[in-house]
Amino acid sequence: MRENKSWVEKLANRLYAIPSVAQFWASRAAQRSAQFVDDGAIPFARLTKPLSAARGALITTAGVHLSSQPPFDMTNSDGDPTYREIPVDVALEEITITHKYYDHRDADVDLNIVFPLAHFRDLVSQGVIGSLATRHFGFMGHIEGDLVTTLTRRTAPEVAAKLRADGVDFAFLTPA
């Protein structure tokens, strides 16, 4: 799962790991996102059934995808608003991470840090969760500029429609 990284990517990962740099990026992101939460609606819905009867899906912004799928675009400084479908029955060894805006060395060793598919499979086998959707979704969480519109008006609605079609009762989001 670990990929060879250029010295530039290694340097960028170390830079983004500095707390003051992370705080700068977080404050910048908060300023940008303030414009998107204006309608006063609360983006939350209570489950209408017990968790033990509910179907769940995983959604991550950690740049997770199958090794056989195209990697997320790391050349566009505004990010990549696309997504990758990840089948529920995939072997964890077939999943990789393409994302240069956070240090994912630990997640490369234990994917469950950012995409807890193995843990959710265990919760299903224990009867805590009713079932898992047949597909889950990986995004790259670094989206800026005009690509935010692409994400909010095209990509996110596509995934929402797929979640509805799959009969998903709840989605578990793991940011990176």
Short mmCIF file of the C-alpha atoms (twelve columns), coordinates in Angstrom:
data_MODEL
# 
_entry.id   MODEL 
# 
loop_
_atom_site.group_PDB 
_atom_site.id 
_atom_site.type_symbol 
_atom_site.label_atom_id 
_atom_site.label_alt_id 
_atom_site.label_comp_id 
_atom_site.label_asym_id 
_atom_site.label_seq_id 
_atom_site.Cartn_x 
_atom_site.Cartn_y 
_atom_site.Cartn_z 
_atom_site.pdbx_PDB_model_num 
ATOM 1   C CA . MET A 1   0.000   0.000  0.000   1 
ATOM 2   C CA . ARG A 2   2.927   2.362  0.600   1 
ATOM 3   C CA . GLU A 3   3.981   4.250  -2.494  1 
ATOM 4   C CA . ASN A 4   7.292   5.919  -3.305  1 
ATOM 5   C CA . LYS A 5   7.062   9.641  -2.762  1 
ATOM 6   C CA . SER A 6   9.171   12.412 -4.196  1 
ATOM 7   C CA . TRP A 7   11.185  14.609 -1.876  1 
ATOM 8   C CA . VAL A 8   8.716   17.431 -2.582  1 
ATOM 9   C CA . GLU A 9   5.782   15.330 -1.334  1 
ATOM 10  C CA . LYS A 10  7.750   14.264 1.726   1 
ATOM 11  C CA . LEU A 11  8.618   17.883 2.489   1 
ATOM 12  C CA . ALA A 12  4.995   18.975 1.987   1 
ATOM 13  C CA . ASN A 13  3.757   16.229 4.339   1 
ATOM 14  C CA . ARG A 14  6.196   17.394 7.016   1 
ATOM 15  C CA . LEU A 15  5.214   21.032 6.475   1 
ATOM 16  C CA . TYR A 16  1.492   20.279 6.834   1 
ATOM 17  C CA . ALA A 17  2.242   18.358 10.047  1 
ATOM 18  C CA . ILE A 18  3.522   21.550 11.772  1 
ATOM 19  C CA . PRO A 19  0.735   22.721 14.125  1 
ATOM 20  C CA . SER A 20  0.930   26.400 13.106  1 
ATOM 21  C CA . VAL A 21  0.687   25.457 9.417   1 
ATOM 22  C CA . ALA A 22  -2.268  23.173 10.158  1 
ATOM 23  C CA . GLN A 23  -3.964  25.985 12.100  1 
ATOM 24  C CA . PHE A 24  -3.403  28.395 9.214   1 
ATOM 25  C CA . TRP A 25  -4.972  25.964 6.726   1 
ATOM 26  C CA . ALA A 26  -7.870  25.227 9.107   1 
ATOM 27  C CA . SER A 27  -8.663  28.921 9.623   1 
ATOM 28  C CA . ARG A 28  -8.430  29.537 5.884   1 
ATOM 29  C CA . ALA A 29  -10.770 26.614 5.217   1 
ATOM 30  C CA . ALA A 30  -13.223 27.840 7.886   1 
ATOM 31  C CA . GLN A 31  -13.374 31.257 6.242   1 
ATOM 32  C CA . ARG A 32  -14.069 29.673 2.844   1 
ATOM 33  C CA . SER A 33  -16.651 27.207 4.155   1 
ATOM 34  C CA . ALA A 34  -18.623 29.876 6.012   1 
ATOM 35  C CA . GLN A 35  -20.153 30.875 2.692   1 
ATOM 36  C CA . PHE A 36  -21.636 27.382 2.189   1 
ATOM 37  C CA . VAL A 37  -23.592 27.039 5.451   1 
ATOM 38  C CA . ASP A 38  -26.042 29.896 5.152   1 
ATOM 39  C CA . ASP A 39  -29.469 28.266 4.942   1 
ATOM 40  C CA . GLY A 40  -29.786 27.550 8.669   1 
ATOM 41  C CA . ALA A 41  -30.681 23.914 8.017   1 
ATOM 42  C CA . ILE A 42  -29.119 21.299 10.256  1 
ATOM 43  C CA . PRO A 43  -27.460 18.584 8.106   1 
ATOM 44  C CA . PHE A 44  -28.523 15.767 10.411  1 
ATOM 45  C CA . ALA A 45  -31.285 13.188 10.355  1 
ATOM 46  C CA . ARG A 46  -32.109 10.764 13.170  1 
ATOM 47  C CA . LEU A 47  -32.142 7.073  12.415  1 
ATOM 48  C CA . THR A 48  -35.682 5.755  12.099  1 
ATOM 49  C CA . LYS A 49  -34.670 2.198  12.973  1 
ATOM 50  C CA . PRO A 50  -32.285 0.571  15.412  1 
ATOM 51  C CA . LEU A 51  -28.627 0.581  14.367  1 
ATOM 52  C CA . SER A 52  -28.760 -3.218 14.454  1 
ATOM 53  C CA . ALA A 53  -31.249 -3.076 11.567  1 
ATOM 54  C CA . ALA A 54  -29.642 -0.198 9.653   1 
ATOM 55  C CA . ARG A 55  -27.477 -0.267 6.531   1 
ATOM 56  C CA . GLY A 56  -24.346 1.888  6.640   1 
ATOM 57  C CA . ALA A 57  -21.819 3.263  4.193   1 
ATOM 58  C CA . LEU A 58  -18.364 4.693  4.664   1 
ATOM 59  C CA . ILE A 59  -17.359 7.978  3.059   1 
ATOM 60  C CA . THR A 60  -13.844 9.314  3.435   1 
ATOM 61  C CA . THR A 61  -11.991 12.415 2.320   1 
ATOM 62  C CA . ALA A 62  -8.651  10.688 2.863   1 
ATOM 63  C CA . GLY A 63  -7.886  10.009 -0.812  1 
ATOM 64  C CA . VAL A 64  -8.713  6.301  -0.466  1 
ATOM 65  C CA . HIS A 65  -9.253  4.247  -3.619  1 
ATOM 66  C CA . LEU A 66  -8.561  0.837  -5.127  1 
ATOM 67  C CA . SER A 67  -5.044  0.340  -6.460  1 
ATOM 68  C CA . SER A 68  -6.635  -0.524 -9.813  1 
ATOM 69  C CA . GLN A 69  -8.473  2.822  -10.005 1 
ATOM 70  C CA . PRO A 70  -6.968  6.072  -11.256 1 
ATOM 71  C CA . PRO A 71  -5.315  8.031  -8.427  1 
ATOM 72  C CA . PHE A 72  -6.719  11.384 -7.368  1 
ATOM 73  C CA . ASP A 73  -5.283  14.367 -9.272  1 
ATOM 74  C CA . MET A 74  -2.331  15.725 -7.305  1 
ATOM 75  C CA . THR A 75  -1.272  18.164 -10.045 1 
ATOM 76  C CA . ASN A 76  -4.221  20.547 -9.725  1 
ATOM 77  C CA . SER A 77  -3.583  22.867 -6.771  1 
ATOM 78  C CA . ASP A 78  -7.366  23.215 -6.286  1 
ATOM 79  C CA . GLY A 79  -7.722  19.471 -5.726  1 
ATOM 80  C CA . ASP A 80  -9.862  16.791 -7.316  1 
ATOM 81  C CA . PRO A 81  -13.668 16.814 -6.855  1 
ATOM 82  C CA . THR A 82  -14.175 13.267 -8.145  1 
ATOM 83  C CA . TYR A 83  -14.805 10.146 -6.087  1 
ATOM 84  C CA . ARG A 84  -13.968 6.462  -6.216  1 
ATOM 85  C CA . GLU A 85  -16.356 3.606  -5.436  1 
ATOM 86  C CA . ILE A 86  -14.966 0.979  -3.091  1 
ATOM 87  C CA . PRO A 87  -16.759 -2.395 -2.978  1 
ATOM 88  C CA . VAL A 88  -17.693 -3.699 0.464   1 
ATOM 89  C CA . ASP A 89  -16.003 -7.057 -0.125  1 
ATOM 90  C CA . VAL A 90  -12.648 -5.703 -1.328  1 
ATOM 91  C CA . ALA A 91  -9.483  -7.052 0.269   1 
ATOM 92  C CA . LEU A 92  -7.930  -4.238 2.310   1 
ATOM 93  C CA . GLU A 93  -4.600  -4.854 0.558   1 
ATOM 94  C CA . GLU A 94  -6.220  -3.661 -2.680  1 
ATOM 95  C CA . ILE A 95  -6.862  -0.187 -1.237  1 
ATOM 96  C CA . THR A 96  -4.343  2.650  -1.412  1 
ATOM 97  C CA . ILE A 97  -4.201  6.356  -0.566  1 
ATOM 98  C CA . THR A 98  -3.397  9.158  -3.000  1 
ATOM 99  C CA . HIS A 99  -3.320  12.450 -1.113  1 
ATOM 100 C CA . LYS A 100 -0.412  14.822 -0.551  1 
ATOM 101 C CA . TYR A 101 -2.123  17.292 1.777   1 
ATOM 102 C CA . TYR A 102 -1.773  15.239 4.956   1 
ATOM 103 C CA . ASP A 103 0.740   12.807 6.379   1 
ATOM 104 C CA . HIS A 104 -0.850  9.386  5.853   1 
ATOM 105 C CA . ARG A 105 2.106   7.203  6.833   1 
ATOM 106 C CA . ASP A 106 0.153   5.721  9.773   1 
ATOM 107 C CA . ALA A 107 -2.919  5.168  7.600   1 
ATOM 108 C CA . ASP A 108 -0.705  3.416  5.032   1 
ATOM 109 C CA . VAL A 109 0.117   0.910  7.776   1 
ATOM 110 C CA . ASP A 110 -3.433  0.675  9.222   1 
ATOM 111 C CA . LEU A 111 -6.106  1.754  6.758   1 
ATOM 112 C CA . ASN A 112 -8.747  1.631  9.499   1 
ATOM 113 C CA . ILE A 113 -7.411  4.964  10.783  1 
ATOM 114 C CA . VAL A 114 -9.074  6.772  7.881   1 
ATOM 115 C CA . PHE A 115 -11.300 4.087  6.360   1 
ATOM 116 C CA . PRO A 116 -12.519 1.669  9.079   1 
ATOM 117 C CA . LEU A 117 -13.954 -0.951 6.744   1 
ATOM 118 C CA . ALA A 118 -12.544 -3.889 8.731   1 
ATOM 119 C CA . HIS A 119 -14.013 -2.479 11.955  1 
ATOM 120 C CA . PHE A 120 -17.415 -1.981 10.345  1 
ATOM 121 C CA . ARG A 121 -17.347 -5.523 8.973   1 
ATOM 122 C CA . ASP A 122 -16.737 -6.691 12.558  1 
ATOM 123 C CA . LEU A 123 -19.655 -4.562 13.819  1 
ATOM 124 C CA . VAL A 124 -21.921 -6.227 11.254  1 
ATOM 125 C CA . SER A 125 -20.745 -9.710 12.262  1 
ATOM 126 C CA . GLN A 126 -21.431 -8.843 15.921  1 
ATOM 127 C CA . GLY A 127 -24.946 -7.608 15.077  1 
ATOM 128 C CA . VAL A 128 -24.233 -4.026 16.158  1 
ATOM 129 C CA . ILE A 129 -24.900 -2.771 12.615  1 
ATOM 130 C CA . GLY A 130 -27.474 -4.457 10.396  1 
ATOM 131 C CA . SER A 131 -25.490 -4.417 7.158   1 
ATOM 132 C CA . LEU A 132 -23.100 -2.478 4.995   1 
ATOM 133 C CA . ALA A 133 -23.834 -1.038 1.583   1 
ATOM 134 C CA . THR A 134 -22.304 -2.858 -1.367  1 
ATOM 135 C CA . ARG A 135 -20.180 0.186  -2.146  1 
ATOM 136 C CA . HIS A 136 -18.447 2.949  -0.200  1 
ATOM 137 C CA . PHE A 137 -16.922 6.201  -1.405  1 
ATOM 138 C CA . GLY A 138 -13.477 7.760  -1.348  1 
ATOM 139 C CA . PHE A 139 -12.907 11.466 -1.979  1 
ATOM 140 C CA . MET A 140 -9.877  13.718 -1.846  1 
ATOM 141 C CA . GLY A 141 -10.596 16.253 0.893   1 
ATOM 142 C CA . HIS A 142 -8.585  19.136 -0.539  1 
ATOM 143 C CA . ILE A 143 -11.024 21.006 -2.797  1 
ATOM 144 C CA . GLU A 144 -10.780 24.733 -3.538  1 
ATOM 145 C CA . GLY A 145 -11.803 27.352 -6.080  1 
ATOM 146 C CA . ASP A 146 -14.291 26.475 -8.813  1 
ATOM 147 C CA . LEU A 147 -13.971 22.795 -7.926  1 
ATOM 148 C CA . VAL A 148 -16.045 23.405 -4.781  1 
ATOM 149 C CA . THR A 149 -19.004 24.134 -7.061  1 
ATOM 150 C CA . THR A 150 -18.327 20.923 -8.991  1 
ATOM 151 C CA . LEU A 151 -18.265 19.011 -5.717  1 
ATOM 152 C CA . THR A 152 -21.429 20.547 -4.257  1 
ATOM 153 C CA . ARG A 153 -23.520 20.670 -7.431  1 
ATOM 154 C CA . ARG A 154 -22.470 17.512 -9.265  1 
ATOM 155 C CA . THR A 155 -20.283 15.057 -7.367  1 
ATOM 156 C CA . ALA A 156 -21.928 15.105 -3.924  1 
ATOM 157 C CA . PRO A 157 -25.473 14.824 -5.365  1 
ATOM 158 C CA . GLU A 158 -24.330 11.845 -7.497  1 
ATOM 159 C CA . VAL A 159 -23.016 10.051 -4.433  1 
ATOM 160 C CA . ALA A 160 -26.127 10.948 -2.416  1 
ATOM 161 C CA . ALA A 161 -28.304 9.418  -5.151  1 
ATOM 162 C CA . LYS A 162 -26.179 6.253  -5.100  1 
ATOM 163 C CA . LEU A 163 -26.483 6.027  -1.306  1 
ATOM 164 C CA . ARG A 164 -30.282 6.340  -1.588  1 
ATOM 165 C CA . ALA A 165 -30.367 3.719  -4.370  1 
ATOM 166 C CA . ASP A 166 -28.343 1.363  -2.140  1 
ATOM 167 C CA . GLY A 167 -30.846 1.774  0.709   1 
ATOM 168 C CA . VAL A 168 -28.286 3.355  3.036   1 
ATOM 169 C CA . ASP A 169 -29.692 4.472  6.397   1 
ATOM 170 C CA . PHE A 170 -26.538 6.179  7.672   1 
ATOM 171 C CA . ALA A 171 -23.183 7.304  6.349   1 
ATOM 172 C CA . PHE A 172 -20.046 7.368  8.470   1 
ATOM 173 C CA . LEU A 173 -17.698 10.161 7.320   1 
ATOM 174 C CA . THR A 174 -14.003 9.941  8.074   1 
ATOM 175 C CA . PRO A 175 -12.055 13.100 7.263   1 
ATOM 176 C CA . ALA A 176 -8.278  13.171 6.886   1 
# 
